[in-house]
Amino acid sequence: MYKLRLLYVLPCLLLMAPLCRAQSTVLNLPMPSQHAVVTQRIGITDITINYHRPLVKGRKIWGGLVPYGEVWRAGANVNTTICFTDPVTIDGKPLAAGTYGLHMIPTQDQWTIIFSNANSSWGSFSYNQAEDALRVTVKPQPADFHEALAYDFEDLTPDSAVATLRWEKLAIPFKVSVDVNKVVEASLQKQLRGLAQYTWDGWNDAADYLVSNKVDLDEALRDTDRSIEVEERYENLMTKSQALDALGRKDEATKFRNDALAKANALQLYGYAFQIQSEGRQEEALAVFRSNAKKFPDSWISHVGMGRVYSAQGDFDNAVKEMRLALASAPNGARSFVQGQITQLQAKVDINKM
């Protein structure tokens, strides 16, 4: 019976051989449609499309090689797959984290994008609509000619990107969005159950993210307290001050900011002064530059700060003197910066306005 079945199947295999002569089920050989992978990160969420790239080769693609109204593998060979490491929305519709088979149904006016829970099939031949996780409808767009099918991510924002299939003279876009803050908060909770919980900077980095993005400020405050418990430092005291300030607790914020500044080294004081100067708080910044010079008179960065003070007063001669003192002891990585400041001051340009 086995020999009879083999004799029946063999002619079919021989007929198919010219169609797949570069493929093998047992050997690693080149495939006519080459493999590609493209990944885009949104926040901390990775979106990865794994696909094969057929060529046009002079053929009629849409309504020809790829028929209208039929499910298509959105690539070649095995399933095209798309993987999301966190929950996303596709054109506003929610989709859980996971790896999905990516299929499409093209028509002349609109396309259906299908995310299937079955992701290990060969093409769309065994596609079953009952396994759909999500379908969205999009409009095809005219595009420059692409000989090889390609996926790309465009129109990037902090919380979204447009995934686009391009082939022949058509582009098929769909928007992927991520609730970045929600994803990051969930990730932080997991990370801070590991070794990071025993470090001051792990808790402080978490709090700094929450404060900077103005989300869950009460949690940010708790995180700064955990950081300070591990080791009290300029960084976490300043982060706590910022969290309190964002919560409207101004007097407490001032106290912790002063505590932070009392612990600051010369570089930290300069950095704080430069930050508030960039926020338009010029007089406060100049006062910190002066206090830095009194507290750390021999530090090169204190001389840079005093150069900024003299520059703000229009006293370019003394500003240049301070910068030359800074240049004499500045580390190699900062010397070109200081020299650039000197050049500007010699041209009587206020370096505070650059």
Order of alpha helices (4+ residues) and beta strands (2+ residues): alpha-beta-beta-beta-beta-beta-beta-beta-beta-beta-beta-alpha-alpha-alpha-alpha-alpha-alpha-alpha-alpha-alpha-alpha
